[in-house]
């Protein structure tokens, strides 16, 4: 997830494969938090796994404007701007969050 609480975009992503020996000090939490540049500086990245993602969720979104609307209390000064941007959001994304959106609007 991104810092704005949205999920990575749908698409194809290359994930580096890092082989560690049992004496390696690279803890899984460090690996998950590291950037690709950090990992490349420590190891030779030769292999990747290619994954394709397609988000299907009623709690997570890839749309930052929709997330701002759902978390409107932390963005009260931008509500008119957020509503304007949400009006341009595709209908299928709105339908997934309709109950939450209506709950927040009312």
N, C-alpha and C positions, 0 to 999 in steps of 0.2 A: 504494500500500500504506500501511496505517496503521503507526504506530510499533511496535505489538505484532506486526507481521509478518503480519497478516491482510489480506485483499483487500477492497476496497469491496463493499458489499452489492449483490446483484442488484437490478436495477430500472431505472428511467428516470432519466437524469442529463442536465442541461442544461450544455453546455460553451460558454463565451463565445467569440465570434469577435472577434479583435482585428486590425484592419488596421493594419499598420505601413508607413510609407514607408521606402525604402531607407536613409535617413539616421537612422532611429530607433535609439536606444541600448538598446532593450529586447532583451536577449539571450534566446534561447529557454530557456536554463537558468533565468534569472530568472523568466520567465513561468511555467514549470512549477512553480517553488517558491513562487510568490506566491499569496496568498489572493485570493478574489474581491474583498474589500474593498480590498486593495492595488491591484488592477487597476482597480477602479471609481474610485479616487481619482486615477488617472493618465489615464484615458481614458473616453470615453463608450461604454458597452456597449449596443449596440442590437440585435445579432444573436446568436443562440444556435444551436447544433446540439444536437438532442435525440438521445441514444443510449440504447439499451436493452442492458443487460449480463446475461449468464448465464454464470457461472463453470463451466467444465468442466475440472478439473485434478486430478491425483493428487499434486501438489507444493504447491499453494497452497490455502488455506482461508479462509473468512469467519468461522469459529468460533474465537474466542479461547481457549476451554477446550481444544479439540483442539490448537491451536497450542502451548498451555502443556504439554500432555502430550508432544507431539513434541519440545519443547525442555525436557524435564523437568530436565536438569542445572542450568539457571539458575533453577529454581523448586523445588528439593528440599524446602524447608520447607513447601510447599503441596501436595505430592503427594496426600495423602488427600482434600483438598478438590477438587483437579483431577479425580481419578478419580470422585468422586461426581457432579460436574457433567458429565463425559463420558458417564456412564451415561444421562443425559437427552438426549444428542445423537441426532438422527435417524439411523436405520440406514444410509441411503444415503450419508451423510457418513462414517460409520465404515467402510463397505466400501471407499470410495475410498482410505482410508489404512490398511487392515487390515494390510498387510505391515509398514509403518513402525511402527504401534502395537504389533503383536506383537513386533517386533524391540526396541522400547524397553522393553516389559514384561518380556521375558525377558533 
